[in-house]
């Protein structure tokens, strides 16, 4: 990353205060980290995914800059929000694919080719998203811990800073949430 953590925090603060020119300075210094998050997401997706890391970063960036009233105490909150935006983009993309596979207005044809594993990955992502939504209603912090850990790529210590809980609490939340998600997704 070409900018220091302090530079990023200052740019985020200026942006939060309404300085849209801060975005011009922010994108070049956060791009590498955003791309790393996007690559992490796409590594978990089916092979041959139609979204590329650059497209995912660009779409997430567009969604972020459209929001008003964002406040960041530190850069980790920004990366957590960016990771959440990327997750939403992938889920929206998977839902669109799933809807298209149901046929919509397309004419019906017989299935003659083998089905690839790509459809299963789409279903898994949608199931995980639904399970995370359920978990967020039961325990918002645990859902946030899972999102930051697995989708945002943050360490336990970084999540501790973002969430404002001790690393031990974050570790317990992660283990509990993983067990809960595993149970819900296996039913």
NORKADA-V695948 format. One record per residue. D_CENTER is the distance of its C-alpha to the mean C-alpha in Angstrom with 1 decimal. Layout:
d_center
D_CENTER
D_CENTER
This chain:
d_center
20.0
23.0
22.7
23.3
21.1
23.8
23.6
19.9
20.6
23.6
21.9
19.2
22.2
24.1
21.4
21.0
24.8
24.8
25.6
23.9
25.5
23.3
20.5
22.8
23.0
19.4
17.8
20.0
19.4
15.5
15.1
15.6
13.0
10.4
11.8
11.7
7.9
8.0
11.0
9.6
7.2
10.4
12.7
11.7
12.5
16.1
18.4
19.3
16.0
16.9
13.9
14.3
12.3
14.3
13.8
10.0
10.5
13.3
11.9
9.1
12.1
14.3
12.3
12.3
16.0
17.1
16.4
19.5
20.2
17.3
18.6
17.4
19.6
18.1
15.7
13.4
12.6
11.8
9.4
7.7
7.8
6.6
3.4
3.6
5.3
4.0
3.1
6.3
7.9
8.0
9.3
11.6
12.7
13.5
15.3
17.3
18.2
19.3
21.3
22.9
23.9
25.7
27.9
27.8
31.0
31.4
34.6
34.7
35.5
36.2
33.7
35.4
32.8
30.9
27.4
24.8
22.1
19.5
20.0
19.5
16.0
15.1
16.8
15.1
11.5
13.1
14.9
12.1
10.4
13.9
14.6
11.8
13.1
16.5
15.8
14.5
18.0
19.8
18.1
15.4
15.5
15.1
12.0
10.6
12.0
10.4
6.8
8.0
10.1
8.7
5.1
6.2
9.6
11.6
15.1
16.8
18.8
16.0
14.3
18.0
18.3
15.3
16.2
19.9
21.0
22.8
21.4
23.6
22.1
18.5
19.8
21.5
18.6
16.5
19.6
20.3
16.9
16.9
20.4
19.7
16.8
19.2
22.0
20.3
19.0
22.4
24.4
